[in-house]
Amino acid sequence: MFDRYWGNPQVTGALEQMLAQNRLAQTLLFSGPEGVGKATLARRLAARLLGHAELIERDDLSLAENLETVATREKLPADQRNDDPLLFASYPDFETYAPDGPLRQITIPQTRLLKERSQFLPHKGDRRVFLIDHVDRANDQAANSLLKILEEPPPHLVVILTAENAYDLLPTIRSRAVPFHFTPLAPEEMRNFAISRGLQNAERRIALAAGSPGVAASIDLEAYDRRRAAMLVLLKVAAGTTPFAAWIPVSEGLGRGKSDKLELYLKVLYDLLRDLLLLAQGVPEIRNRDIRAELEALAAVVRFAWLRQAVARVDEVVQLLRRNIQKTIALDALIVELRAAPPAA
């Protein structure tokens, strides 16, 4: 179907049928886990419509030069970013709008620019394709601005939205898009993907990626282990199996690491909590297999109610991320709250 694309044949098959019947919707919503291939398929679809795949692939946000662009913009003053909204457009008829700034949001200046540029006629052919990656990171004002474009898109424009959870979007945006849900790849598909990419530490990458080939290919295992070590101490202290003093040097180290985002630590924390829940319920298949013994010891002293409360508290911290909360204060408060709740209750 689509060249060099892995998994989700139900999505690629439906798109193939739309293309064959010349009935491709103008607004498509690709939802599913991080790294499962939503933006990748958007680029493959754009290449089918526009050609010039080699140029379109240069807008892959996982490429080193694009990651560097996004990271550099985080250090710019807000007014400078607003005067020059972030977009990638290696080929004139394909544009990618990605979360920008230290809070990684789709911004109002970006949606205004998108609206302005959507009126431009195609450079070649009869279509233009805009990818709005992580549209679920648009704030309310940006989302409402985007809605105006989706209500009456120009006839030449195809808009592809990606989101991890479609229900984080305004209902009015969801109602104007044809939805496609992406599911994690099966273990055998992941192994074939790993072989095709020649990935080192393939089995561990597959376990941590949970069916997302993009995560398997891009995960920095050294950085993951560093964050995991910190979050494992947090959980041990929060559960009362380790004294609070053990957390202090970890917290101080996190405070000095200005470039390491809280969001990345929270993703690792979710992984650990998931593994603890599975082990506590007697399910042997976990993601962090190399530290099974430590996780089993911790799972033996916590109960479902405590794990549920821990997840709820982490969810609250995630909701505060857009307010640019301080990393160490947020994690310190999380530990204090969880230590007050008996882990065996």
Rosetta blueprint (number, residue, H / E / L):
1 M L
2 F L
3 D L
4 R L
5 Y L
6 W L
7 G L
8 N L
9 P H
10 Q H
11 V H
12 T H
13 G H
14 A H
15 L H
16 E H
17 Q H
18 M H
19 L H
20 A H
21 Q L
22 N L
23 R L
24 L L
25 A L
26 Q L
27 T E
28 L E
29 L E
30 F E
31 S E
32 G L
33 P L
34 E L
35 G L
36 V L
37 G L
38 K H
39 A H
40 T H
41 L H
42 A H
43 R H
44 R H
45 L H
46 A H
47 A H
48 R H
49 L H
50 L H
51 G L
52 H L
53 A H
54 E H
55 L H
56 I H
57 E H
58 R H
59 D H
60 D L
61 L L
62 S L
63 L L
64 A H
65 E H
66 N H
67 L H
68 E H
69 T H
70 V H
71 A H
72 T H
73 R H
74 E H
75 K L
76 L L
77 P L
78 A H
79 D H
80 Q H
81 R H
82 N H
83 D H
84 D L
85 P L
86 L L
87 L L
88 F E
89 A E
90 S E
91 Y E
92 P L
93 D L
94 F E
95 E E
96 T E
97 Y E
98 A L
99 P L
100 D E
101 G L
102 P L
103 L L
104 R L
105 Q E
106 I E
107 T L
108 I H
109 P H
110 Q H
111 T H
112 R H
113 L H
114 L H
115 K H
116 E H
117 R H
118 S H
119 Q L
120 F L
121 L L
122 P L
123 H L
124 K L
125 G L
126 D L
127 R L
128 R E
129 V E
130 F E
131 L E
132 I E
133 D L
134 H L
135 V H
136 D H
137 R H
138 A E
139 N L
140 D H
141 Q H
142 A H
143 A H
144 N H
145 S H
146 L H
147 L H
148 K H
149 I H
150 L H
151 E H
152 E L
153 P L
154 P L
155 P L
156 H L
157 L E
158 V E
159 V E
160 I E
161 L E
162 T E
163 A E
164 E L
165 N L
166 A H
167 Y H
168 D H
169 L L
170 L L
171 P H
172 T H
173 I H
174 R H
175 S L
176 R L
177 A L
178 V E
179 P E
180 F E
181 H E
182 F L
183 T L
184 P L
185 L L
186 A L
187 P H
188 E H
189 E H
190 M H
191 R H
192 N H
193 F H
194 A H
195 I H
196 S H
197 R H
198 G L
199 L L
200 Q L
201 N L
202 A H
203 E H
204 R H
205 R H
206 I H
207 A H
208 L H
209 A H
210 A L
211 G L
212 S L
213 P H
214 G H
215 V H
216 A H
217 A H
218 S H
219 I L
220 D L
221 L H
222 E H
223 A H
224 Y H
225 D H
226 R H
227 R H
228 R H
229 A H
230 A H
231 M H
232 L H
233 V H
234 L H
235 L H
236 K H
237 V H
238 A H
239 A L
240 G L
241 T L
242 T L
243 P L
244 F H
245 A H
246 A H
247 W H
248 I H
249 P H
250 V H
251 S H
252 E H
253 G H
254 L H
255 G H
256 R H
257 G L
258 K L
259 S L
260 D L
261 K L
262 L H
263 E H
264 L H
265 Y H
266 L H
267 K H
268 V H
269 L H
270 Y H
271 D H
272 L H
273 L H
274 R H
275 D H
276 L H
277 L H
278 L H
279 L H
280 A H
281 Q L
282 G L
283 V L
284 P L
285 E L
286 I L
287 R L
288 N L
289 R H
290 D H
291 I H
292 R H
293 A H
294 E H
295 L H
296 E H
297 A H
298 L H
299 A H
300 A L
301 V L
302 V L
303 R L
304 F H
305 A H
306 W H
307 L H
308 R H
309 Q H
310 A H
311 V H
312 A H
313 R H
314 V H
315 D H
316 E H
317 V H
318 V H
319 Q H
320 L H
321 L H
322 R H
323 R H
324 N L
325 I L
326 Q L
327 K H
328 T H
329 I H
330 A H
331 L H
332 D H
333 A H
334 L H
335 I H
336 V H
337 E H
338 L H
339 R H
340 A L
341 A L
342 P L
343 P L
344 A L
345 A L
